[in-house]
C-alpha cells in the first residue's frame, strides 16, 4: 500500500527511470500526450486542428512531425487562460514562449530587424 510505496520510493523511481530509458518512444509519446491534455487539448481536438492546418505549423508552415524534434507538432495555448490556440512546430512554440506572447514586444522586434535589414 501507501506505506510500502513511501518506504520504497527510490526503488520505484529507479524502475521508472529504467523503463523510460528502455522505452524512449513510448515515454516521449506519453509525455507529449500529458502536456497536450494539460494545455486543454484532447487527442481528437489536436488531430482536428492539425488536419485544419493541413499538417503545417500555423506560423512558419513547416511540415509537422511527431516526436521531440524541432519540427515536431506542439500544442500551443494561451498562458493566461490555458485555452488551446493552434499547432506550431517546436521552434515557433518556443519563439512565442520566449516573447511571452507579448504583441508589443514582437512589434518592436520587427522594427528592430527592419532597421538593420541590408539592402543588396
Short mmCIF file of the C-alpha atoms (twelve columns), coordinates in Angstrom:
data_MODEL
# 
_entry.id   MODEL 
# 
loop_
_atom_site.group_PDB 
_atom_site.id 
_atom_site.type_symbol 
_atom_site.label_atom_id 
_atom_site.label_alt_id 
_atom_site.label_comp_id 
_atom_site.label_asym_id 
_atom_site.label_seq_id 
_atom_site.Cartn_x 
_atom_site.Cartn_y 
_atom_site.Cartn_z 
_atom_site.pdbx_PDB_model_num 
ATOM 1   C CA . UNK A 1   0.000  0.000  0.000   1 
ATOM 2   C CA . UNK A 2   0.976  3.570  0.611   1 
ATOM 3   C CA . UNK A 3   3.476  2.774  3.324   1 
ATOM 4   C CA . UNK A 4   5.321  0.324  1.078   1 
ATOM 5   C CA . UNK A 5   5.370  2.964  -1.674  1 
ATOM 6   C CA . UNK A 6   6.829  5.574  0.646   1 
ATOM 7   C CA . UNK A 7   9.420  3.186  2.025   1 
ATOM 8   C CA . UNK A 8   10.463 2.028  -1.443  1 
ATOM 9   C CA . UNK A 9   10.193 5.325  -3.329  1 
ATOM 10  C CA . UNK A 10  13.807 5.230  -4.527  1 
ATOM 11  C CA . UNK A 11  13.328 1.745  -5.949  1 
ATOM 12  C CA . UNK A 12  10.151 2.828  -7.748  1 
ATOM 13  C CA . UNK A 13  11.899 5.931  -9.129  1 
ATOM 14  C CA . UNK A 14  14.779 3.802  -10.410 1 
ATOM 15  C CA . UNK A 15  12.363 1.329  -12.029 1 
ATOM 16  C CA . UNK A 16  10.505 4.218  -13.710 1 
ATOM 17  C CA . UNK A 17  13.751 5.753  -14.998 1 
ATOM 18  C CA . UNK A 18  14.926 2.389  -16.303 1 
ATOM 19  C CA . UNK A 19  11.576 1.813  -18.058 1 
ATOM 20  C CA . UNK A 20  11.725 5.296  -19.633 1 
ATOM 21  C CA . UNK A 21  15.299 4.652  -20.814 1 
ATOM 22  C CA . UNK A 22  14.354 1.298  -22.351 1 
ATOM 23  C CA . UNK A 23  11.075 2.596  -23.849 1 
ATOM 24  C CA . UNK A 24  12.065 6.052  -25.103 1 
ATOM 25  C CA . UNK A 25  9.438  6.342  -27.840 1 
ATOM 26  C CA . UNK A 26  6.548  5.273  -25.570 1 
ATOM 27  C CA . UNK A 27  7.828  7.526  -22.794 1 
ATOM 28  C CA . UNK A 28  8.128  10.521 -25.151 1 
ATOM 29  C CA . UNK A 29  4.638  9.986  -26.567 1 
ATOM 30  C CA . UNK A 30  3.162  9.667  -23.059 1 
ATOM 31  C CA . UNK A 31  4.888  12.904 -22.018 1 
ATOM 32  C CA . UNK A 32  3.652  14.702 -25.137 1 
ATOM 33  C CA . UNK A 33  0.078  13.465 -24.634 1 
ATOM 34  C CA . UNK A 34  0.140  14.533 -20.965 1 
ATOM 35  C CA . UNK A 35  1.350  18.041 -21.873 1 
ATOM 36  C CA . UNK A 36  -1.315 18.410 -24.548 1 
ATOM 37  C CA . UNK A 37  -4.023 17.375 -22.085 1 
ATOM 38  C CA . UNK A 38  -2.697 19.851 -19.511 1 
ATOM 39  C CA . UNK A 39  -2.911 22.581 -22.161 1 
ATOM 40  C CA . UNK A 40  -6.571 21.871 -22.923 1 
ATOM 41  C CA . UNK A 41  -6.203 19.610 -25.968 1 
ATOM 42  C CA . UNK A 42  -7.862 16.251 -26.377 1 
ATOM 43  C CA . UNK A 43  -6.431 13.789 -28.889 1 
ATOM 44  C CA . UNK A 44  -9.485 14.499 -31.063 1 
ATOM 45  C CA . UNK A 45  -9.182 18.299 -30.916 1 
ATOM 46  C CA . UNK A 46  -5.439 18.139 -31.559 1 
ATOM 47  C CA . UNK A 47  -5.922 15.903 -34.607 1 
ATOM 48  C CA . UNK A 48  -8.797 18.077 -35.904 1 
ATOM 49  C CA . UNK A 49  -6.735 21.274 -35.660 1 
ATOM 50  C CA . UNK A 50  -3.734 19.550 -37.234 1 
ATOM 51  C CA . UNK A 51  -5.958 18.454 -40.130 1 
ATOM 52  C CA . UNK A 52  -7.391 22.004 -40.493 1 
ATOM 53  C CA . UNK A 53  -3.802 23.290 -40.692 1 
ATOM 54  C CA . UNK A 54  -3.044 20.640 -43.347 1 
ATOM 55  C CA . UNK A 55  -0.253 19.246 -41.160 1 
ATOM 56  C CA . UNK A 56  1.676  22.533 -41.234 1 
ATOM 57  C CA . UNK A 57  2.902  24.858 -38.494 1 
ATOM 58  C CA . UNK A 58  0.416  27.735 -38.122 1 
ATOM 59  C CA . UNK A 59  3.295  30.253 -38.238 1 
ATOM 60  C CA . UNK A 60  6.200  29.078 -40.421 1 
ATOM 61  C CA . UNK A 61  4.280  26.445 -42.446 1 
ATOM 62  C CA . UNK A 62  6.902  23.698 -41.984 1 
ATOM 63  C CA . UNK A 63  5.549  20.141 -42.260 1 
ATOM 64  C CA . UNK A 64  4.934  18.988 -38.694 1 
ATOM 65  C CA . UNK A 65  6.302  15.674 -37.444 1 
ATOM 66  C CA . UNK A 66  5.710  13.518 -34.404 1 
ATOM 67  C CA . UNK A 67  8.243  13.119 -31.623 1 
ATOM 68  C CA . UNK A 68  10.518 15.670 -29.998 1 
ATOM 69  C CA . UNK A 69  12.425 17.152 -32.963 1 
ATOM 70  C CA . UNK A 70  12.423 20.886 -33.774 1 
ATOM 71  C CA . UNK A 71  9.718  20.309 -36.374 1 
ATOM 72  C CA . UNK A 72  7.547  18.241 -34.050 1 
ATOM 73  C CA . UNK A 73  3.942  19.305 -33.555 1 
ATOM 74  C CA . UNK A 74  3.471  21.371 -30.391 1 
ATOM 75  C CA . UNK A 75  0.094  22.205 -28.906 1 
ATOM 76  C CA . UNK A 76  0.094  25.995 -28.472 1 
ATOM 77  C CA . UNK A 77  -2.113 27.511 -25.802 1 
ATOM 78  C CA . UNK A 78  -2.794 30.871 -24.190 1 
ATOM 79  C CA . UNK A 79  -0.793 31.055 -20.967 1 
ATOM 80  C CA . UNK A 80  -3.295 33.411 -19.321 1 
ATOM 81  C CA . UNK A 81  -6.474 31.411 -19.986 1 
ATOM 82  C CA . UNK A 82  -4.893 27.997 -20.674 1 
ATOM 83  C CA . UNK A 83  -7.093 27.647 -23.772 1 
ATOM 84  C CA . UNK A 84  -5.828 25.860 -26.897 1 
ATOM 85  C CA . UNK A 85  -4.865 28.013 -29.889 1 
ATOM 86  C CA . UNK A 86  -3.224 26.117 -32.706 1 
ATOM 87  C CA . UNK A 87  -0.441 23.725 -33.514 1 
ATOM 88  C CA . UNK A 88  3.064  25.002 -34.054 1 
ATOM 89  C CA . UNK A 89  6.457  23.480 -34.685 1 
ATOM 90  C CA . UNK A 90  8.587  23.283 -31.571 1 
ATOM 91  C CA . UNK A 91  10.716 26.238 -32.720 1 
ATOM 92  C CA . UNK A 92  7.763  28.599 -33.274 1 
ATOM 93  C CA . UNK A 93  6.190  27.496 -29.991 1 
ATOM 94  C CA . UNK A 94  9.430  28.279 -28.131 1 
ATOM 95  C CA . UNK A 95  9.658  31.584 -30.014 1 
ATOM 96  C CA . UNK A 96  6.214  32.672 -28.752 1 
ATOM 97  C CA . UNK A 97  7.058  31.467 -25.270 1 
ATOM 98  C CA . UNK A 98  10.296 33.445 -25.178 1 
ATOM 99  C CA . UNK A 99  8.373  36.509 -26.395 1 
ATOM 100 C CA . UNK A 100 5.882  35.852 -23.562 1 
ATOM 101 C CA . UNK A 101 3.041  36.145 -26.122 1 
ATOM 102 C CA . UNK A 102 3.620  39.916 -26.000 1 
ATOM 103 C CA . UNK A 103 2.428  41.534 -29.263 1 
ATOM 104 C CA . UNK A 104 4.109  44.880 -28.483 1 
ATOM 105 C CA . UNK A 105 7.408  43.128 -27.855 1 
ATOM 106 C CA . UNK A 106 7.112  41.328 -31.194 1 
ATOM 107 C CA . UNK A 107 6.289  44.604 -32.980 1 
ATOM 108 C CA . UNK A 108 9.425  46.157 -31.505 1 
ATOM 109 C CA . UNK A 109 11.461 43.147 -32.626 1 
ATOM 110 C CA . UNK A 110 10.110 43.591 -36.180 1 
ATOM 111 C CA . UNK A 111 11.014 47.300 -36.135 1 
ATOM 112 C CA . UNK A 112 14.498 46.395 -34.941 1 
ATOM 113 C CA . UNK A 113 15.003 43.826 -37.705 1 
ATOM 114 C CA . UNK A 114 13.720 46.218 -40.367 1 
ATOM 115 C CA . UNK A 115 16.097 48.942 -39.123 1 
ATOM 116 C CA . UNK A 116 19.099 46.702 -39.707 1 
ATOM 117 C CA . UNK A 117 17.886 44.920 -42.810 1 
ATOM 118 C CA . UNK A 118 20.538 45.067 -45.515 1 
ATOM 119 C CA . UNK A 119 19.626 46.066 -48.989 1 
ATOM 120 C CA . UNK A 120 21.626 44.337 -51.714 1 
# 
